[in-house]
Amino acid sequence: MENFLLIFILLTFGIILKPFKLFPENAAHVLNLFVIYVSLPALVLLNIPKLSFSSELIIPVLIPWLMIIFSAVLILFLARIFKWRRSIVGGLLLVVPLGNTSFLGIPMIKAFFGQDHIPYAILYDQFGSFLALATYGSVVLALYGNGSRPGIKDIVKKVIYFPPFIALIVALLLRFWSYPPVMVGVLQMAAETLVPVVMFAVGLQISFRLPRSVVSPMIIGLLIKLILAPLAALAVCSAFGILTPPARVSVFEAGMGPMITAGALAIIAGLEPELMASMVGLGIALSFLTLPVLFQML
């Protein structure tokens, strides 16, 4: 419960303090940049080397990528029907496929499934969410972040120079090397700033008076993220008769609210900041209602 309380307190502080203009207008942008260049790379460097491959745990590795494909294809299809502008499409392609599978997901798994199921959640988060954020997320930002259509060279360059992606490559290279205790301590302190900083920044940008043009995308995006995606994951697992503990945890993780960091990336890239901040905040709040229902279905 401490994690949930921390999320709501920091989010609320940001919302409450926003009207008083105690912070500079670009405060949220600066905080988000800190996360991208410091907090997230530290988190990647800490967690990626801990990964261990196992043929028995293919479901928690496969399901998150299937959900990314499912959500992205559905968003692109709906974008053509509703004729959403590129900034909305790019933002939804980030916050809908990528879930808050670590900070929110792991405590939820512990609360609903028990301590012994947490390793499955970590596997889902590390092989799915983290890797997707650094790779898939980089490509989405390269394609939609500047409002133009960059060439292959531009996309590759942006992916290569994206700080979390650099951290991912370094972490994979250092998998078999133990960090010195001092380095571990520094990385842990830097990584622990991620959620507090981002949640406060999201609070500073949340708007409850969204333009009419983004209300529909927000509703559709949250519907896909919180309901359709986990139901699709459940249908796949049921069809193949693999509702094992790892599969059940994977379905549950598929129903988590939008990833905080994905929302921060979208905001930094100028992809409908108000819409992205509201989707992250509202998505986290609504997941407290949808996840218990999803658990009963499992």
DAGI-V733304 format. One record per residue. RES is the residue in one letter. SS is DSSP state (H for helix, E for strand, C for the rest). Layout:
BEGIN
RES SS
RES SS
END
This chain:
BEGIN
M C
E H
N H
F H
L H
L H
I H
F H
I H
L H
L H
T H
F H
G H
I H
I H
L H
K H
P C
F C
K C
L C
F C
P C
E C
N C
A H
A H
H H
V H
L H
N H
L H
F H
V H
I H
Y H
V H
S H
L H
P H
A H
L H
V H
L H
L H
N H
I H
P H
K H
L C
S C
F C
S C
S H
E H
L H
I H
I H
P H
V H
L H
I H
P H
W H
L H
M H
I H
I H
F H
S H
A H
V H
L H
I H
L H
F H
L H
A H
R H
I H
F H
K C
W C
R C
R H
S H
I H
V H
G H
G H
L H
L H
L H
V H
V C
P C
L C
G E
N C
T C
S C
F C
L C
G H
I H
P H
M H
I H
K H
A H
F H
F C
G C
Q H
D H
H H
I H
P H
Y H
A H
I H
L H
Y H
D H
Q H
F H
G H
S H
F H
L H
A H
L H
A H
T C
Y H
G H
S H
V H
V H
L H
A H
L H
Y H
G C
N C
G C
S C
R C
P C
G C
I H
K H
D H
I H
V H
K H
K H
V H
I H
Y C
F C
P H
P H
F H
I H
A H
L H
I H
V H
A H
L H
L H
L C
R C
F C
W C
S C
Y C
P C
P H
V H
M H
V H
G H
V H
L H
Q H
M H
A H
A H
E C
T H
L H
V H
P H
V H
V H
M H
F H
A H
V H
G H
L H
Q H
I C
S C
F C
R C
L C
P C
R H
S H
V H
V H
S H
P H
M H
I H
I H
G H
L H
L H
I H
K H
L H
I H
L H
A H
P H
L H
A H
A H
L H
A H
V H
C H
S H
A H
F C
G C
I C
L C
T C
P H
P H
A H
R H
V H
S H
V H
F H
E H
A H
G C
M C
G C
P E
M C
I H
T H
A H
G H
A H
L H
A H
I H
I H
A C
G C
L C
E C
P H
E H
L H
M H
A H
S H
M H
V H
G H
L H
G H
I H
A H
L H
S H
F H
L H
T H
L H
P H
V H
L H
F H
Q H
M H
L C
END
